[in-house]
Amino acid sequence: MGSEERLDISAHSAGISYQDLIASDRVQAPDVLKMVSPIDLPTTKVPVSQFTTREFHDLEMAKLWPKVWQMACREEEIPREGDHIIYEIGKYSIIVIRTAEGIKAHHNSCLHRGRRLRDRDGRVFQFTCPFHGFTWNIDGSLKHIPSRWDFPDIVDEEFGLPSAKVGTWGGWVFINMDENAEPLQDFLGVLPDHFKIWQPENCYIQAHVAKIMATNWKVVQEAFMEAYHVIMTHPQMLPGIGDENSQYDVWGNISRAVTPNGTPSPHLSYNPDEQAMFDAMSDRRMDAPPIVEIPEGMTARGTSAAGSRQTANDLTGREVSDAELVDSIYYTVFPNFHPWSPFNRIQYRFRPYQDDHRKSVMEVYFLAPFKGERPAPAKTHWLTEQQDWTDAEELGMLARVFNQDSMNLPNVQIGLEAAQNEEVIFSRYQETKIRHFHHLLNEYISRA
Amino acid sequence: MSLENKTAVIIGASGTNNFGVAIARKLAENGCKVVVSGRRSEPLKNLAAELKGLAVTCDISDEAQIKSLFETAHTETGRVDIAINSAGGLAAAPISMLTKELIQPTLDTSFTGALLFMRYAAEHMDKGGSVMTISSLTARLPGPALAVYAAARSGIDFAIRVAAVEYGAQNIRFNSIAAGLIQTDMTDAMFQDDATEKRFIPHIPLARMGHPNDIAETALWLADDEKSPFITGQLIDVSGGQHMGRLPH
């Protein structure tokens, strides 16, 4: 495909377009990566107050979180009947439990005097309130009230636990507190089609790290929704990453970015050789030997792909393309869930921390394909605000990259709160995903 | 100048450096009163101020807005002589990934919208005129992932010929400009060896990528009743010869 439409998009860097890059790959990219869907949405400026005020947080708690599909957990975390997790978002607390009739989600409050029914994840076969003993079946229907005679006005059939809708896709469990919400499949739109070849349902949680961040949830989330920041935040990557020639696309509630690796950044004023590109991709330390010497005539991109191809082919039973093995392919499902394609393993989720508009939880899952028996999912490894990401060794090299992001983040929150300008501004193309997010957020907040 | 005081309506001009903008500037330089249109009002207002023209926002997928665009142009300037459709952005999808939801937006903008643009333009050209649509090399040479995008443009290229037949008696000419590989003006000379350029230059007889000015000059010539009065129903390839394809080297 030619690039004669650059002008219409008016957005591209001087570097090679993603489509042109993958057209020359030895093992061709799958059709899903040949999709191009840039969008020109109206939202370019957003009030600073959306990131810094209690008022906006409360608006989100009233208009967004109770009305939108959101990722609660993975099926593998609640494999047996009675297994449950507690999904918390702001003030809301929801028990997501597997029953004989599938996964259900119940609001975690006793209907008698409000005590939380479950304090932690686990496995139960009924919900018995620790305060007075009101009991519900795990399907939400009322089972038992001690001193039943003392509650003549309660009608059993009408005293079931208020529930949330449950939907599943790709091994992920989503909930929606709005009983009039469209089905999950409609909300996800193209996503299941895009992920057909990647089969996240056949992956397992290899790692799950959660860290408390000193920022509004949107501030930290947005730091991971564009490659524009690589130039200053991860400069060591520049010889081997096409940050400025990433491709950004939108389809309905889904957005995607593809940042190519094994291609130099258009920001550089020189052309790195293939070895320099590969060394940047593999995060070679200055005093360490190269992990691989690129053979004559080979490219960093091709070599990197070849290195992981055998394992990938074994796991998937097909010839995996260069693009899938080398490039960063990161989707966002509005509002806060970010599945990457499986050879990156990364999946992010961002949430407000409890009911605090100035704190958030960032979660990194590593989702990996497996062969044979399903490995047990990793338990959540919590990091405090003070800890480095490198305290989670299971994240490998990525932890150092996160530390670089973390150097900015608290300063973004402080800067926003000190700001005298009233709006933040987003670029037209490279910050597409963020613009798309705020466009949808505004739609939810504006509803009656 | 023969274009002096004529009114040109250009939709697809709300970028900073796209075809619509280049064409609007060229026509204004040659004496036209330009009405610039597109979806984003801020860049339109800036362009209109620069060219001493009029800015009217319009989403071409909305029939009422197209109708209103031409009514406003006619009311504010007294006439409509030239209309250029440069709207519509690229979307790519292999046929294996197509769904109705994916196809519809491109149809709404680049097919249905383009047809309605022709109708409402012609409705206001009571003194005759020149209507142009910006088409693409991709509607001449098939490329993967472009079934919807290119077929919509190809469909409009044929509709242009039908329009030429229908409106010939009223002296309204309909033509299509098929843009080949056109480059933005590079401000950074560092990227002379753009890999994309290297890939395509061997296929272009004139051995260079095009410039927005190449498109603008073509539009200027087609707009002018003194320069192209007997040209209608024509598809002009501005592609440096790439549209022909060629035998391998």
Contacts between the chains, C-beta under 8 A, distances in Angstrom:
chain1	res1	chain2	res2	distance
A	1	B	92	6.2
A	1	B	138	7.4
A	1	B	143	4.9
A	1	B	144	6.9
A	1	B	145	6.0
A	1	B	146	6.3
A	2	B	137	6.4
A	2	B	138	6.8
A	2	B	143	7.0
A	2	B	180	7.7
A	2	B	181	5.3
A	2	B	200	6.6
A	3	B	181	6.7
A	3	B	196	5.4
A	4	B	136	6.5
A	4	B	137	5.9
A	4	B	138	7.5
A	4	B	179	5.6
A	4	B	180	5.8
A	4	B	181	4.7
A	4	B	182	5.3
A	4	B	210	7.9
A	5	B	89	7.3
A	5	B	90	4.0
A	5	B	136	7.3
A	6	B	182	7.6
A	6	B	183	7.1
A	6	B	184	6.1
A	7	B	15	7.3
A	7	B	17	6.5
A	7	B	18	4.4
A	7	B	19	5.9
A	7	B	182	6.0
A	7	B	184	5.9
A	7	B	212	6.4
A	8	B	12	7.6
A	8	B	15	7.3
A	8	B	18	5.6
A	8	B	19	7.3
A	8	B	86	8.0
A	8	B	88	7.3
A	8	B	89	5.2
A	8	B	90	6.1
A	9	B	89	6.3
A	9	B	90	6.4
A	10	B	15	4.1
A	10	B	16	5.9
A	10	B	17	6.1
A	10	B	18	5.3
A	10	B	184	7.7
A	12	B	184	8.0
A	14	B	186	6.3
A	14	B	188	5.9
A	14	B	190	7.6
A	14	B	191	3.9
A	14	B	194	6.5
A	15	B	191	7.3
A	15	B	194	7.7
A	16	B	194	7.0
A	16	B	195	4.5
A	16	B	196	5.4
A	17	B	196	6.4
A	19	B	92	7.2
A	19	B	145	7.8
A	20	B	195	7.0
A	20	B	196	4.9
A	20	B	199	6.6
A	21	B	195	7.9
A	24	B	199	7.8
A	31	B	94	4.1
A	31	B	96	4.9
A	31	B	97	5.4
A	31	B	145	7.9
A	32	B	97	6.5
A	34	B	92	6.4
A	34	B	93	7.6
A	34	B	94	5.3
A	34	B	144	6.7
A	34	B	145	4.6
A	35	B	92	6.2
A	35	B	93	5.0
A	35	B	94	7.4
A	35	B	97	5.9
A	35	B	145	7.2
A	36	B	90	6.2
A	36	B	91	6.0
A	36	B	92	3.7
A	36	B	93	7.6
A	36	B	145	7.1
A	37	B	91	5.0
A	37	B	92	7.6
A	37	B	93	7.6
A	38	B	89	6.3
A	38	B	90	6.9
A	38	B	91	7.5
A	40	B	39	6.6
A	40	B	40	7.0
A	40	B	89	6.8
A	42	B	40	7.6
A	189	B	101	7.1
A	190	B	97	8.0
A	190	B	99	7.3
A	190	B	101	7.7
A	190	B	102	7.2
A	193	B	97	6.6
A	193	B	99	7.3
A	194	B	97	7.9
A	251	B	102	7.4
A	252	B	101	7.6
A	266	B	191	6.9
A	269	B	190	6.1
